[in-house]
């Protein structure tokens, strides 16, 4: 089965290379920009109604042949599906960001993507459905 994903935009970030981005975006106060390609800009209508967004992006510099890693702060290897490590068969990043400004581009806080990362999708965060509440 072949899956085709087309980027809808790209990230402008202060993080230029592997190892520069925070391990979790929420731990950073850095701001980034998400630039949406012109043919997808209509999809931004209404995004200003949300304070938080999920950004899915392609971790374009990540290794794709790694199946086990040592998680941060641990000593024993685990499967990548039990971690948030960028190295994985399909390096799709998921980050919850705070929307600071919308317009020709989105200015966000807390994105852990490297500069130039292709953006796959953006989805609004809804506390009532995205947080289990227990």
C-alpha positions, 0 to 999 in steps of 0.5 A: 500500500502506498500512502501519499502525503502532501505538505500544506506548508513549512516551519520557520523555527529557531531550531536549525539542526538535530539536537537543538529542539526541545524534547517537548515543545511545551517546555519551550517558550520559543516562538515559530512560524508556520507558513501555509502554501497559498493553495491551502490558505483557505483552510485557515479560516476560523483557526483564530477561534482556538488558543491551542492547536495540534501541529503534525509535521514531518521530522525530515532529518530523523532516522527512519531505520531505528526501532528501539531507543533509550528514552530520555532519562532511562537506561534500557532500550524500548520500542520507538512506539512507546516513546516520543523519539523522532527516530522512527519508521514514519517520523511524524511529529505531533506537537500541541502549540499555543496560537499567538497570531494568525494571518498570512502565517501562524505565529505559535509558541511551543513548537519543537519542529526544526526549521524547514520541517514540512507541515502535514496538518493542523488541528484544533485542540478541544479540551473536552475530547482531547483530554481524558479528564481523569 
